[in-house]
């Protein structure tokens, strides 16, 4: 118990003194996970819109496929990507293995099913009359789709939050394709593992506390933003 309390106190000291190594890992983690979510949003949102708006043979199978991939073990995906990015793999010539790009791509692939599934459900939950009304007012097919997407904004934000939380907290992909290289590819989860194995519990605890703080802070900020948006809409609505 004394060792644990001592480790926590030392961890807090590292946090409040602004240790450069500690916050370098934090910044690197935020950058990698943030870019990964942006990439997943760019290629995942159009897929979600197609699944929500279009009817085609096998649609249920495709949706089930993405829903199933939400729970894929990160170590399995990491192993697959390691084989793809390694010298003998199909993309080995790109030299991505053990680089930040490999982690970003891996995390983007990891969170894509989450983003697609939640966004699709959010769009399908919008009243169909929204699209019909938009078309009646002269909107094109794409403009009407954007109007529906706007109505599904809360679900869209939820998909991004869930994706970011999944990306920032995963270990398998970052470890296997990133290599946990100090100062280059080590992120919060891989660094926690490394410092724990070394017995440097103060650093491990500090990183763990910061990881939890980031996750909680992002969710609190989003909840606050949604409430402010709701209050603004109520204020703008006719009395």
trRosetta pair geometry for C-beta under 8 A, 3 or more apart (Angstrom, degrees):
i j d omega theta_ij theta_ji phi_ij phi_ji
1 4 5.6 -55 -150 35 33 112
1 5 6.3 29 155 -14 67 106
2 5 5.9 -56 -147 40 30 107
2 6 6.1 32 153 -20 65 110
3 6 5.6 -56 -145 39 29 113
3 7 6.2 33 154 -22 64 106
3 201 7.5 67 158 54 97 157
4 7 5.7 -53 -149 34 29 112
4 8 6.5 29 153 -18 63 104
5 8 5.7 -52 -149 35 33 112
5 9 6.4 33 153 -19 65 105
6 9 5.8 -54 -148 36 32 110
6 10 6.3 28 155 -14 66 107
7 10 5.8 -56 -146 40 30 108
7 11 6.1 35 152 -25 64 108
7 201 4.1 -41 -132 114 137 115
7 202 5.2 -141 -151 -77 67 60
7 204 8.0 -20 -177 60 125 93
7 205 5.1 123 145 -12 102 149
8 11 5.4 -53 -147 34 31 116
8 12 6.4 32 155 -19 64 103
8 205 5.8 -116 -94 163 53 153
9 12 5.8 -52 -150 34 31 110
9 13 6.5 34 149 -21 62 105
10 13 5.4 -51 -150 33 35 116
10 14 6.6 39 151 -21 65 101
10 202 3.6 -56 108 -123 121 129
10 205 7.8 94 74 57 85 127
10 206 7.9 -85 113 -48 70 112
11 14 5.7 -52 -153 33 33 112
11 15 6.5 32 150 -19 64 105
11 201 7.9 -71 -57 132 111 69
11 202 5.0 -162 -63 -163 68 62
11 203 7.4 -172 -108 -69 82 12
11 204 8.0 -70 -98 69 122 48
11 205 3.8 -90 -74 96 153 106
11 206 3.8 -165 -156 -62 85 76
11 209 6.2 122 148 2 128 135
12 15 5.5 -53 -148 35 35 113
12 16 6.2 18 160 -8 69 110
12 206 7.5 -159 -49 -102 26 89
12 209 7.7 -15 -81 68 66 175
13 16 6.3 -62 -140 45 27 99
13 17 5.9 16 164 -11 65 116
13 202 7.9 -26 51 -168 100 125
14 17 6.3 -64 -137 43 22 102
14 19 4.5 -21 -167 -15 84 138
14 22 5.5 134 157 -54 111 155
14 202 6.3 128 -21 152 134 103
14 203 6.8 167 -125 -98 175 58
14 206 4.5 -42 77 -100 129 159
15 19 7.6 -42 -70 13 23 100
15 22 7.0 -127 -91 147 51 155
15 206 5.4 -169 -52 -148 91 102
15 209 6.7 -63 -69 89 146 131
15 210 6.7 -178 -114 -65 113 103
18 22 8.0 -168 179 64 28 115
18 23 6.3 -16 -164 -19 66 143
19 22 3.9 70 82 9 108 117
19 23 6.6 153 80 -6 58 87
19 206 7.6 32 35 152 138 160
20 23 6.4 -67 -142 46 26 96
20 24 6.0 35 157 -29 64 110
21 24 5.6 -54 -146 31 27 117
21 25 6.8 28 156 -18 61 102
21 203 7.9 -31 106 -133 122 124
22 25 6.2 -62 -165 31 28 107
22 26 6.7 23 145 -16 64 108
22 203 7.0 -145 -91 -141 96 83
22 206 5.8 -51 -132 128 133 133
22 207 6.9 -144 -144 -75 85 78
22 210 7.4 146 172 -25 103 156
23 26 5.0 -45 -144 35 46 118
23 27 6.2 48 156 -20 70 100
24 27 6.0 -52 -146 37 30 108
24 28 6.3 29 154 -18 63 108
24 183 7.0 -14 141 -119 141 66
25 28 5.7 -57 -147 38 30 112
25 29 6.3 32 154 -22 65 107
25 186 6.0 -51 -119 112 103 97
25 187 6.6 135 -172 -149 84 27
25 188 6.0 123 146 -78 107 56
25 191 5.0 -14 -144 -23 148 166
25 207 6.5 -32 103 -117 144 115
26 29 5.8 -57 -151 34 29 112
26 30 6.4 26 155 -16 65 107
26 188 6.7 54 -99 -75 55 106
26 207 7.9 -158 -68 -130 85 74
26 210 5.6 -79 -97 154 123 143
26 214 7.5 177 -154 -61 102 136
27 30 5.8 -55 -147 37 31 110
27 31 6.3 32 155 -19 65 108
28 31 5.8 -56 -149 37 29 112
28 32 6.3 26 157 -16 65 109
28 100 7.8 -116 -164 -114 100 118
28 186 7.2 67 91 79 151 57
28 187 6.0 -134 108 -101 101 71
29 32 6.0 -57 -144 38 28 107
29 33 6.1 14 164 -7 65 113
29 168 6.1 78 164 -142 107 88
29 187 4.2 113 -96 -158 88 94
29 188 4.5 24 -89 -16 159 97
29 211 7.9 -71 146 -103 165 88
30 33 6.3 -62 -139 45 24 102
30 34 5.7 25 162 -21 63 116
30 168 7.6 16 -94 -111 48 120
30 214 7.3 -138 -84 -145 101 143
31 34 5.9 -60 -140 38 21 110
31 35 6.3 16 165 -13 62 110
32 35 6.3 -62 -149 39 23 104
32 36 6.3 25 154 -22 62 111
32 100 6.3 -129 -97 -161 105 92
32 103 5.2 -22 -158 115 135 121
32 104 5.3 -129 -153 -79 74 79
32 107 6.6 99 149 16 94 151
32 167 7.8 -162 118 159 83 114
32 174 7.7 84 135 -109 154 113
32 187 6.1 -82 42 -93 147 133
33 36 5.5 -54 -147 35 32 116
33 37 6.5 31 156 -19 65 103
33 107 6.1 -101 -112 158 59 158
33 164 5.9 89 152 -152 112 72
33 167 4.0 143 -142 117 93 117
33 168 4.3 12 -106 -72 167 78
33 187 7.9 115 -37 -155 100 144
34 37 6.0 -56 -151 34 30 108
34 38 6.6 31 151 -19 64 105
34 164 7.2 22 -93 -124 53 110
35 38 5.5 -52 -150 35 35 115
35 39 6.4 36 153 -19 67 104
35 104 5.1 -25 96 -141 117 125
35 108 7.9 -61 119 -65 70 113
36 39 5.9 -55 -151 36 30 110
36 40 6.3 28 153 -17 65 108
36 103 7.8 -82 -66 131 127 70
36 104 5.0 -154 -72 -157 85 61
36 105 7.7 -136 -115 -52 90 11
36 106 7.9 -43 -121 72 130 51
36 107 3.7 -26 -141 96 162 109
36 108 4.2 -142 -157 -61 74 72
36 110 7.8 2 174 44 135 98
36 111 6.5 101 138 23 107 128
36 167 5.0 165 86 -141 137 147
37 40 5.6 -54 -144 39 33 112
37 41 6.2 38 153 -24 65 105
37 108 7.5 -144 -53 -107 21 72
37 111 6.3 -39 -100 96 69 157
37 115 7.8 147 -151 -73 73 134
37 160 5.9 86 178 -155 125 80
37 163 4.9 128 -123 114 98 117
37 164 5.0 -13 -71 -77 150 80
37 167 6.1 -125 -55 2 91 154
38 41 5.7 -55 -149 34 29 113
38 42 6.5 32 153 -23 63 105
39 42 5.7 -53 -150 31 32 113
39 43 6.8 -2 164 9 66 104
39 104 7.0 100 0 159 145 97
39 105 7.5 -74 117 -107 166 51
39 108 4.1 -28 86 -126 122 142
40 43 6.8 -72 -146 51 27 85
40 44 4.9 13 166 -12 69 132
40 108 4.7 -168 -53 -158 87 73
40 109 7.8 -156 -93 -56 101 18
40 111 4.9 -55 -87 89 172 99
40 112 4.6 -145 -141 -83 101 68
40 115 5.1 142 143 2 113 152
40 163 5.9 -163 89 -167 149 145
41 44 6.0 -58 -112 47 20 103
41 45 5.6 26 -178 -29 62 111
41 115 6.3 -130 -86 -159 57 151
41 160 6.5 16 -82 -99 123 102
41 163 7.8 171 -58 71 85 165
42 45 7.1 -36 -126 21 9 105
43 46 6.9 -55 -160 35 36 105
43 47 7.0 34 150 -15 63 113
43 112 7.1 -27 87 -124 100 122
44 47 5.6 -62 -155 39 40 113
44 48 6.2 40 152 -22 73 106
44 112 4.9 -167 -83 -147 121 77
44 115 4.2 63 128 99 157 124
44 116 4.8 -119 -165 -62 100 83
44 119 7.0 126 135 22 101 145
45 48 5.6 -53 -146 35 33 113
45 49 6.4 34 156 -20 66 104
45 115 7.3 -64 -60 153 64 116
45 119 6.2 -113 -117 177 64 166
45 156 7.7 37 -116 -138 110 110
46 49 5.6 -54 -147 36 34 112
46 50 6.5 36 154 -20 66 102
47 50 5.8 -53 -152 34 32 111
47 51 6.4 29 152 -16 65 107
47 116 5.3 -33 96 -120 117 120
48 51 5.7 -56 -148 39 32 110
48 52 6.1 25 156 -17 66 111
48 115 7.2 -103 -47 134 135 75
48 116 4.8 -163 -71 -144 92 60
48 117 8.0 -102 -109 -20 106 14
48 119 3.8 8 -170 98 165 116
48 120 4.4 -133 -152 -60 84 75
48 123 6.6 138 147 0 99 135
49 52 5.8 -58 -142 40 30 108
49 53 5.8 3 169 1 68 117
49 119 7.9 -47 -48 139 62 117
49 123 6.6 166 -108 -102 56 170
49 145 6.1 64 -164 -178 124 125
49 149 6.9 -28 -98 -78 113 118
50 53 6.5 -69 -131 48 21 92
50 54 5.2 -20 -173 18 64 125
51 54 7.2 -46 -92 49 12 88
51 59 6.6 142 -144 -158 73 96
51 62 6.6 -144 -109 107 112 122
51 63 6.0 129 -164 -80 130 95
51 116 7.1 79 13 179 148 100
51 120 4.7 -28 93 -121 124 128
52 119 7.8 -98 -38 129 133 76
52 120 5.0 -168 -61 -146 95 66
52 123 3.7 9 -153 96 165 130
52 124 5.1 -138 -138 -56 93 79
52 148 8.0 -178 126 129 133 136
53 123 7.4 -62 -46 148 79 136
53 145 6.1 -25 -80 -115 155 110
53 148 7.8 136 -83 69 108 157
54 59 7.5 -167 103 -102 79 129
55 59 6.4 -75 -147 -31 47 156
56 59 5.3 123 61 -57 68 101
58 61 4.7 -50 -165 40 73 119
58 62 6.0 77 137 -26 86 97
59 62 5.8 -56 -151 35 32 111
59 63 6.4 29 154 -15 66 107
60 63 5.8 -56 -148 39 32 110
60 64 6.2 33 154 -19 66 108
61 64 5.7 -55 -146 38 30 112
61 65 6.3 39 151 -28 63 104
62 65 5.5 -50 -151 28 31 118
62 66 6.8 25 155 -12 64 102
63 66 6.0 -55 -151 38 33 105
63 67 6.3 33 152 -18 66 108
63 117 7.4 111 -163 -116 76 78
63 120 6.7 -159 -123 130 105 161
64 67 5.5 -55 -145 39 33 113
64 68 6.2 36 155 -23 66 106
65 68 5.9 -57 -151 33 26 111
65 69 6.6 24 153 -20 61 107
66 69 5.7 -54 -148 33 34 112
66 70 7.4 57 150 -41 60 86
66 113 4.5 179 -168 -141 73 85
66 116 4.9 -85 -165 93 149 127
66 117 5.2 -177 125 -64 109 92
66 120 7.8 100 85 3 149 146
67 70 6.0 -32 -168 -4 38 116
67 113 7.3 -176 -69 178 14 110
67 117 5.2 116 -88 -117 67 134
68 71 7.0 -69 -177 37 43 96
68 72 8.0 68 133 -54 67 85
68 113 7.9 -89 67 -161 46 148
69 72 5.2 -10 -162 -28 60 118
69 112 8.0 -20 117 82 136 85
69 113 3.8 -168 90 -77 109 160
70 113 4.9 -139 -68 118 60 118
70 114 5.4 103 -125 -80 93 71
70 117 6.1 -43 -63 11 124 156
72 76 6.1 -116 176 71 89 120
72 77 5.6 80 132 -47 124 112
72 110 7.4 -137 74 -138 115 73
72 113 7.5 107 1 24 114 150
73 76 4.3 85 72 1 97 107
73 77 7.2 -175 91 -3 52 83
73 172 6.7 80 150 -22 77 167
74 77 5.7 -55 -149 42 39 109
74 78 5.9 44 151 -25 69 107
74 110 6.3 22 -116 -129 89 136
74 170 4.4 170 -116 -160 156 111
74 171 6.2 119 94 54 141 58
74 172 3.3 154 115 38 87 116
74 173 5.2 -88 -175 -19 98 86
75 78 5.3 -50 -143 37 32 117
75 79 6.4 38 154 -23 64 101
75 171 7.7 -8 -67 90 85 87
75 172 3.4 -130 -72 -124 51 135
75 176 7.1 119 -145 -33 60 135
76 79 5.8 -50 -149 32 30 111
76 80 6.6 31 151 -18 62 105
76 172 7.3 15 14 157 43 158
77 80 5.6 -53 -149 36 34 113
77 81 6.2 28 155 -14 67 108
77 106 6.8 133 135 -166 107 93
77 109 6.9 178 -171 106 128 114
77 110 5.8 131 115 -93 166 91
77 172 6.7 106 56 106 82 124
77 173 5.7 -24 99 -79 106 102
78 81 5.9 -58 -145 41 29 107
78 82 6.2 38 153 -27 64 105
78 106 6.7 51 -103 -165 66 140
78 172 4.0 -148 -7 146 136 86
78 173 4.3 -151 -83 -92 93 40
78 174 7.7 -60 -107 22 126 33
78 175 6.6 19 -160 62 157 79
78 176 3.4 116 161 35 113 136
78 177 6.0 -140 -151 -15 79 92
79 82 5.5 -50 -147 30 31 116
79 83 6.7 29 155 -17 63 102
79 172 7.8 -48 -21 175 76 114
79 176 6.1 -90 -68 -161 46 162
80 83 6.0 -58 -157 35 31 109
80 84 6.5 26 148 -17 65 109
81 84 5.3 -54 -144 39 38 113
81 85 5.8 21 161 -8 72 112
81 102 7.1 136 152 -172 122 95
81 105 7.6 160 -147 104 135 102
81 106 5.0 72 -171 -105 178 106
81 109 7.4 160 -79 52 127 150
81 173 6.6 42 35 -138 146 88
81 176 7.0 118 69 102 97 115
81 177 5.0 -35 113 -67 118 138
82 85 6.2 -64 -137 47 24 98
82 86 5.9 37 160 -41 64 107
82 97 7.0 74 -141 -123 60 113
82 176 4.7 -83 -56 157 125 108
82 177 5.6 -140 -78 -78 70 76
83 86 5.9 -40 -135 16 25 117
83 89 5.3 138 148 -94 49 121
84 89 4.5 139 -168 178 17 141
84 90 6.0 -34 -149 44 73 90
84 91 5.2 27 157 28 85 110
85 89 5.8 22 30 63 15 149
85 91 5.6 -33 -99 87 51 106
85 92 6.5 109 168 -92 31 56
85 94 7.4 -72 -138 65 78 107
85 96 4.7 -93 -143 77 117 102
85 97 4.2 146 131 -67 111 85
85 102 5.6 58 -134 -123 167 121
85 177 5.9 77 37 -137 152 107
86 89 4.6 101 53 -11 70 111
86 92 5.6 -26 105 -99 37 110
86 97 5.7 64 -89 -69 47 152
87 92 4.4 106 -144 -170 20 137
87 97 7.8 -76 -39 16 62 144
88 92 6.1 108 28 -48 17 158
89 92 4.5 132 55 -45 73 97
91 94 5.1 -20 173 13 85 121
91 96 6.5 -8 134 19 113 127
92 95 7.7 50 170 -65 49 41
92 97 7.5 -6 -127 -15 69 120
95 99 7.3 69 133 -27 74 141
96 99 5.5 -110 -165 41 46 121
96 101 5.3 -98 -141 94 94 111
96 102 4.5 132 153 -73 93 93
96 105 7.1 -14 -175 25 144 143
96 177 7.6 -11 128 -177 96 111
97 102 5.8 78 -110 -83 27 157
97 177 6.2 -110 -132 -155 64 70
97 179 7.6 83 160 -39 77 118
98 102 6.7 33 3 27 17 149
98 177 7.2 -141 -56 165 40 45
98 178 6.4 83 -128 -176 44 25
98 179 3.9 17 -119 -8 97 140
98 181 6.3 80 -173 -28 99 129
98 185 6.3 -130 -169 -9 58 162
99 102 5.0 108 57 -3 73 99
99 103 7.7 -140 98 0 46 84
99 178 7.7 -104 58 -125 21 59
99 184 7.9 -69 -133 160 44 113
99 185 6.9 -161 -164 -78 10 125
100 103 5.7 -57 -156 36 41 110
100 104 6.2 38 151 -19 73 107
100 178 7.5 42 -98 -126 36 101
100 184 7.0 -123 -48 168 92 72
100 185 6.0 -154 -74 -98 59 80
101 104 5.7 -56 -145 39 32 111
101 105 6.1 29 159 -15 67 108
102 105 6.0 -56 -144 41 27 107
102 106 6.0 28 156 -20 63 112
102 177 4.1 -144 150 153 120 111
102 178 6.1 -176 86 -76 108 58
102 185 7.9 0 58 -128 104 135
103 106 5.7 -59 -145 39 27 112
103 107 6.2 21 160 -14 65 108
103 173 6.8 120 -139 130 62 95
103 174 5.1 42 -132 -117 112 72
103 177 6.2 172 -73 92 55 102
103 178 4.4 34 -69 -77 112 117
103 185 6.0 163 -33 -152 135 98
103 187 7.0 151 -168 -29 152 132
104 107 6.1 -58 -144 39 26 104
104 108 6.2 29 155 -22 62 109
105 108 5.6 -55 -146 35 30 114
105 109 6.4 29 156 -17 65 105
106 109 5.9 -55 -151 36 30 109
106 110 6.3 34 150 -25 64 108
106 173 3.9 169 145 -175 128 121
106 174 7.3 -178 86 -64 135 46
106 177 5.1 158 -49 44 149 149
106 178 7.9 -116 32 -39 144 91
107 110 5.2 -50 -146 33 36 119
107 111 6.3 17 163 -7 69 108
107 167 4.3 75 -177 -141 120 101
107 170 6.6 171 -114 49 92 136
107 173 5.9 161 -67 100 64 148
107 174 7.3 28 -60 -62 109 88
108 111 6.5 -66 -145 43 25 95
108 112 6.5 47 154 -48 61 99
108 167 8.0 32 -66 -108 38 130
109 112 5.8 -37 -150 2 31 121
110 166 6.6 -161 130 135 108 114
110 167 6.6 140 79 -97 120 73
110 170 6.2 -12 157 -61 165 171
110 173 5.8 -101 -51 -36 138 155
111 114 5.1 -54 -164 39 64 118
111 115 5.9 61 142 -23 85 103
111 162 7.9 157 -153 112 103 73
111 163 3.8 92 179 -154 129 90
111 164 7.7 59 -133 -51 159 28
111 166 5.1 149 -100 79 97 125
111 167 5.2 -40 -44 -56 136 100
112 115 5.8 -58 -145 38 32 109
112 116 6.1 27 161 -17 68 109
113 116 5.8 -57 -141 40 30 109
113 117 5.9 27 163 -19 67 111
114 117 6.2 -61 -145 38 23 106
114 118 6.2 9 166 -7 63 113
114 159 6.6 157 134 -159 79 77
114 162 5.3 -145 169 118 128 112
114 163 5.0 168 89 -86 124 76
114 166 5.9 166 -22 -1 164 157
115 118 6.5 -63 -142 43 23 100
115 119 5.9 16 165 -13 63 119
115 159 4.7 95 -135 163 56 114
115 160 7.0 49 -115 -78 102 50
115 162 7.8 177 -75 77 56 99
115 163 4.9 17 -62 -70 97 138
116 119 6.1 -64 -140 43 22 107
116 120 6.0 25 162 -23 63 112
117 120 5.9 -57 -147 34 23 112
117 121 6.5 19 158 -14 61 108
117 159 7.9 167 68 -122 61 112
118 121 5.9 -58 -150 39 31 109
118 122 6.2 32 153 -22 66 108
118 155 6.1 -169 157 177 85 88
118 158 5.8 -132 171 103 137 98
118 159 3.7 176 84 -92 123 94
118 162 6.2 128 -35 41 160 145
119 122 5.6 -54 -146 36 32 113
119 123 6.4 30 157 -18 66 104
119 152 7.3 94 -159 138 64 132
119 155 6.5 136 -116 128 40 101
119 156 5.6 51 -117 -107 93 68
119 159 4.7 -20 -50 -41 83 168
120 123 6.0 -57 -149 36 29 107
120 124 6.3 23 156 -15 65 110
121 124 5.8 -58 -144 41 30 109
121 125 6.3 33 155 -26 64 108
121 155 6.7 -145 89 -163 79 140
122 125 5.8 -57 -151 30 29 114
122 126 7.5 42 149 -34 59 93
122 152 4.1 117 138 -169 99 110
122 154 7.2 -166 -146 79 127 68
122 155 2.2 171 -112 111 137 156
122 156 6.1 -153 96 -43 158 59
122 158 7.2 157 -73 46 136 116
122 159 7.1 -107 -7 -31 137 116
123 126 5.9 -41 -165 7 40 115
123 148 6.0 64 -152 140 88 112
123 149 6.6 -19 -105 -95 107 61
123 152 4.8 -50 -84 -57 53 169
123 155 7.4 -139 -33 84 51 142
125 152 7.0 121 59 -112 91 101
125 155 6.9 136 41 -52 128 153
126 130 5.5 -58 159 28 111 144
126 131 7.9 97 114 -28 120 95
126 148 5.1 148 94 -160 159 87
126 151 4.6 100 -129 100 126 126
126 152 5.2 -83 -50 -59 121 96
127 130 5.3 110 77 -21 83 96
127 151 7.7 -92 32 163 79 157
128 131 6.1 -52 -168 36 54 105
128 132 6.3 50 141 -16 77 109
129 132 5.2 -58 -143 45 42 114
129 133 5.7 46 157 -26 74 105
130 133 6.0 -54 -147 34 24 109
130 134 6.5 25 153 -19 60 107
130 147 6.1 -166 157 127 100 105
130 148 5.5 129 103 -96 123 74
130 151 5.4 -50 -146 -24 166 160
131 134 5.6 -54 -148 35 33 113
131 135 6.4 30 155 -16 66 105
131 144 4.7 77 -151 167 77 112
131 145 7.3 29 -118 -79 112 43
131 147 6.8 153 -98 77 54 111
131 148 5.2 -3 -68 -60 96 121
132 135 5.9 -57 -150 38 31 109
132 136 6.3 34 151 -23 65 107
133 136 5.5 -52 -147 34 33 115
133 137 6.4 26 155 -14 65 107
134 137 5.9 -61 -151 40 30 107
134 139 4.1 -34 161 36 89 147
134 143 6.6 -163 166 117 121 88
134 144 4.0 153 98 -117 128 80
134 147 4.4 174 -88 39 150 161
134 148 7.7 -107 2 -38 148 78
135 138 7.8 130 -177 -5 31 7
135 139 5.7 -84 -85 62 37 86
135 141 7.8 25 -99 -88 108 50
135 144 5.1 5 -57 -85 81 146
139 143 3.8 -135 -168 100 98 118
139 144 4.6 134 110 -60 124 77
139 147 6.6 -6 -168 -19 172 135
140 143 4.6 92 48 10 75 105
140 144 6.9 -138 92 -6 36 88
141 144 5.9 -56 -148 36 27 110
141 145 6.4 29 152 -21 62 107
142 145 5.5 -52 -149 34 33 114
142 146 6.5 33 152 -19 64 103
143 146 5.7 -52 -150 35 33 112
143 147 6.6 39 149 -23 63 102
144 147 5.5 -49 -152 30 35 116
144 148 6.7 36 150 -17 64 101
145 148 5.7 -52 -154 35 35 111
145 149 6.3 37 148 -20 66 106
146 149 5.3 -50 -144 37 36 115
146 150 6.4 45 152 -26 64 99
147 150 5.6 -48 -153 28 32 115
147 151 6.9 32 149 -16 61 102
148 151 5.6 -54 -155 35 37 111
148 152 6.4 23 150 -9 68 109
149 152 5.6 -63 -146 46 34 105
149 153 7.5 77 146 -68 59 65
149 156 6.9 59 -175 -61 82 143
150 153 5.8 -3 -169 -48 40 107
152 155 4.8 -47 -179 45 85 115
152 156 5.7 96 120 -30 85 98
153 156 5.3 -57 -146 37 33 115
153 157 6.3 34 156 -19 68 103
154 157 5.8 -53 -150 35 30 110
154 158 6.4 34 150 -21 63 106
154 226 6.5 72 -120 -128 100 122
155 158 5.3 -50 -147 35 35 116
155 159 6.5 40 152 -23 65 100
156 159 5.8 -50 -153 29 32 112
156 160 6.8 28 150 -15 62 104
157 160 5.7 -57 -153 37 35 110
157 161 6.3 36 151 -20 68 105
157 222 6.2 162 160 -157 121 119
157 226 7.4 -178 87 -75 157 109
158 161 5.7 -53 -146 36 33 112
158 162 6.2 30 157 -16 66 108
159 162 5.9 -55 -144 40 28 110
159 163 6.1 31 154 -21 63 109
160 163 5.6 -53 -143 37 30 113
160 164 6.3 30 157 -19 65 105
161 164 5.9 -56 -148 36 28 108
161 165 6.3 26 156 -16 64 108
161 218 6.6 164 -137 137 92 111
161 219 6.5 96 -167 -98 131 72
161 222 5.6 -36 -85 -42 136 173
162 165 5.8 -55 -145 38 29 111
162 166 6.3 31 155 -20 63 108
163 166 5.8 -57 -150 36 29 112
163 167 6.3 27 154 -19 65 109
164 167 5.7 -56 -145 37 31 110
164 168 6.0 21 163 -13 68 110
164 218 6.7 -118 105 163 139 162
165 168 6.3 -57 -137 40 26 103
165 169 6.1 5 168 -2 61 120
165 215 5.7 77 -124 -135 95 103
165 218 7.5 -166 -70 80 89 137
165 219 7.8 35 -74 -59 129 106
166 169 6.5 -76 -144 46 20 98
166 170 6.3 31 161 -44 63 107
167 170 6.2 -50 -146 10 25 113
168 188 7.0 25 178 38 83 132
168 189 8.0 149 156 -29 48 109
168 211 7.1 170 146 -150 105 89
168 214 6.7 -120 164 109 155 132
168 215 6.9 -172 87 -77 133 91
169 189 6.6 107 -168 -70 34 128
169 211 7.0 112 -101 177 76 119
169 215 7.0 35 -60 -81 116 134
170 173 5.6 22 131 26 131 104
170 174 6.5 138 102 -7 87 103
170 189 6.6 -130 94 11 31 168
171 174 6.3 -79 -154 47 29 104
171 175 5.7 19 163 -18 72 120
171 189 4.3 -132 -91 150 80 133
171 190 6.5 144 -146 -69 76 65
171 193 6.8 101 -150 -39 126 135
172 175 6.0 -66 -144 38 22 107
172 176 6.0 2 171 -6 64 116
173 176 6.4 -67 -139 43 22 99
173 177 6.0 -21 -180 22 64 113
173 178 7.7 66 130 -12 61 103
174 177 7.3 -72 -127 55 15 80
174 178 4.7 -15 -174 12 57 140
174 180 7.6 82 136 -71 87 73
174 185 7.3 173 -172 164 82 92
174 187 5.2 -76 -161 32 151 126
174 189 6.2 116 56 65 143 113
174 190 5.2 -128 119 -37 115 121
175 178 6.5 -34 -81 50 10 97
175 179 7.7 97 -176 -68 40 11
175 180 5.8 8 -130 -43 67 108
175 189 7.7 -89 -46 110 100 103
175 190 5.1 166 -84 -105 80 109
175 193 7.2 1 -96 46 129 158
178 181 7.1 -130 155 11 76 85
178 185 3.7 -178 -178 167 97 125
178 186 7.6 152 139 -74 125 32
178 187 7.2 -3 140 -5 172 103
178 190 6.7 -122 84 -41 130 165
179 185 5.6 68 56 75 81 145
180 185 6.5 -92 -72 98 11 95
180 186 5.1 52 -159 -97 59 84
180 190 4.2 -151 -102 167 99 128
180 191 7.4 167 -149 -68 96 51
180 193 7.5 -84 -113 72 147 114
180 194 5.9 159 177 -58 133 127
181 184 4.2 -19 100 59 115 114
181 185 4.5 62 37 32 91 98
181 186 6.3 -137 70 -33 35 83
182 186 5.6 9 -104 -10 39 138
183 186 7.1 32 -4 26 28 109
185 190 7.7 -7 127 69 78 160
186 190 5.3 -134 -144 93 67 114
186 191 4.7 88 166 -69 112 94
186 194 6.9 -44 -135 6 128 148
187 190 5.4 76 48 23 70 102
187 191 6.6 -142 90 -8 24 99
188 191 6.0 -64 -141 40 20 108
188 192 6.3 26 159 -25 61 106
188 207 5.3 170 -152 -180 78 104
188 210 6.9 -138 -125 90 126 104
188 211 4.7 139 164 -83 145 112
189 192 5.8 -50 -150 29 29 114
189 193 6.8 28 152 -16 61 104
189 211 7.3 97 -66 -114 68 151
190 193 5.6 -52 -155 35 36 114
190 194 6.4 35 149 -20 67 106
191 194 5.5 -52 -144 37 36 112
191 195 6.1 27 161 -12 69 107
191 203 7.6 -96 155 148 102 110
191 204 8.0 -170 128 -105 72 61
191 207 5.5 -156 99 -126 111 163
192 195 6.3 -59 -142 42 25 102
192 196 6.1 28 157 -21 62 111
192 204 5.1 92 -151 -147 66 79
192 207 4.9 -151 -77 97 86 130
192 208 5.7 92 -121 -63 132 85
192 211 7.4 -38 -51 -20 138 145
193 196 5.9 -59 -147 36 25 112
193 197 6.4 24 157 -17 62 108
194 197 5.9 -60 -152 36 28 109
194 198 6.5 22 153 -14 64 110
195 198 5.5 -56 -146 40 35 112
195 200 4.4 -80 -165 75 89 102
195 201 7.4 148 139 -88 98 22
195 203 4.2 -121 -151 91 153 113
195 204 4.1 -169 97 -61 112 85
195 207 7.0 135 31 9 144 136
196 199 7.7 45 178 -68 30 23
196 200 7.8 -89 -65 58 21 62
196 201 6.9 56 -115 -100 61 66
196 204 4.5 96 -64 -114 77 154
200 203 4.6 12 133 25 111 114
200 204 6.4 134 96 -19 69 93
201 204 5.2 -57 -141 43 41 114
201 205 5.7 41 160 -21 74 105
202 205 6.1 -55 -144 37 25 108
202 206 6.3 27 155 -20 61 109
203 206 5.6 -55 -145 36 30 113
203 207 6.3 29 157 -17 65 107
204 207 6.0 -57 -150 38 28 109
204 208 6.3 28 152 -19 63 109
205 208 5.5 -56 -147 38 32 113
205 209 6.3 33 155 -20 66 105
206 209 5.8 -54 -148 35 29 110
206 210 6.4 25 155 -15 63 108
207 210 5.8 -57 -147 39 31 110
207 211 6.3 36 153 -24 65 105
208 211 5.6 -51 -147 32 31 114
208 212 6.6 26 157 -13 64 105
209 212 6.0 -58 -151 39 30 107
209 213 6.2 33 151 -22 65 109
210 213 5.4 -53 -143 37 33 115
210 214 6.3 37 157 -23 66 102
211 214 6.0 -53 -151 31 28 111
211 215 6.7 25 154 -15 62 106
212 215 5.8 -56 -149 37 33 110
212 216 6.2 27 157 -13 68 109
213 216 6.0 -59 -145 42 28 107
213 217 5.9 29 158 -23 66 112
214 217 5.8 -56 -141 36 26 111
214 218 6.4 25 161 -19 63 107
215 218 6.2 -57 -150 34 25 108
215 219 6.6 18 157 -11 61 110
216 219 6.0 -64 -152 41 30 108
216 220 6.1 29 155 -19 68 110
217 220 5.8 -57 -146 38 29 110
217 221 6.2 29 157 -19 65 108
218 221 5.8 -56 -147 36 29 111
218 222 6.4 26 156 -17 64 107
219 222 5.8 -55 -147 37 31 110
219 223 6.3 32 155 -19 65 106
220 223 5.8 -54 -148 36 31 111
220 224 6.3 31 154 -19 65 107
221 224 5.7 -55 -147 37 31 112
221 225 6.3 32 153 -21 65 106
222 225 5.6 -52 -146 35 32 113
222 226 6.4 33 154 -20 64 104
223 226 5.8 -55 -150 35 30 111
223 227 6.5 28 153 -17 64 106
224 227 5.8 -57 -150 37 32 109
224 228 6.3 32 153 -19 66 106
225 228 5.7 -53 -147 37 32 112
225 229 6.3 35 152 -21 64 105
226 229 5.6 -52 -148 35 32 114
226 230 6.4 34 152 -21 64 104
227 230 5.5 -50 -147 35 34 113
227 231 6.4 34 153 -18 65 104
228 231 5.7 -54 -148 37 32 111
228 232 6.3 34 152 -22 64 106
229 232 5.6 -55 -149 35 30 114
229 233 6.5 30 153 -19 64 104
230 233 5.8 -54 -149 35 31 110
230 234 6.4 31 152 -18 65 105
231 234 5.6 -53 -148 37 33 112
231 235 6.2 35 152 -21 65 107
232 235 5.6 -54 -147 36 31 113
232 236 6.3 24 155 -15 65 108
233 236 5.8 -58 -144 40 31 107
233 237 6.3 43 153 -37 64 101
234 237 5.7 -46 -149 17 31 117
